[in-house]
Every structure is written in structure tokens, then in C-alpha cells.
Amino acid sequence: MTERKFSIPLSLIAAASFAVGFFGFPVEGIVLAVITIIISVKLREKYLIKIPIAVCIVTIVVAGAFIAFMIYTGTKGGYNSYWLMRLIFGTPK
């Protein structure tokens, strides 16, 4: 049985996805988190993947909540210049 190592690049990508998702780009953060999960699962025989996957799941939850909040404020009449909100609600007149 081979010894699995901790993967620093996977952890850095997971942290980057959290930072991107938390600081204003939730869709991009979710996409990066899903890509990180896919890469982690493919490398699970060689590396420990619990920490990167946990960070990515937290990223998806936080970014999803941020998108839900933006959609909620958009339905209440608030305007947001994020590209996804402009796609959903259109450009205000």
C-alpha cells in the first residue's frame, strides 16, 4: 500500500475558488470548485483529498447563498451590475 501525501496545489486551488466565490464572483467560484473536486477525485489514489473537497463544498454553499441573495434583492427591485443578474433581470431602464 502506498502512502498518500497532502497536495498543496489542490489545496491552493480550493482556497482560490473560495476566495473568488466569497469576494464577488460566485458563479466563477462554483465552477472552479467543481473543477477542483473533479481533479481531486481523479487523484485520490495518490493524494489526500478531504481538505480540498471540504473547502470546495463550503465554497459552493457560500457562493450559492450569495447568488440566492442577489436574486432575492433583484426581485425586490434592487439593481446589481453582476453579469448573471443582468442576464436574469435585464438591464434597467
ABEGO torsion letter per residue (X at the ends): XBBBBBBAAAAAAAAAAAAAAAAGBAAAAAAAAAAAAAAAAAAAAABBAAAAAAAAAAAAAAAAAAAAAAAAAAAAGBBBABAAAAAAAEBBX
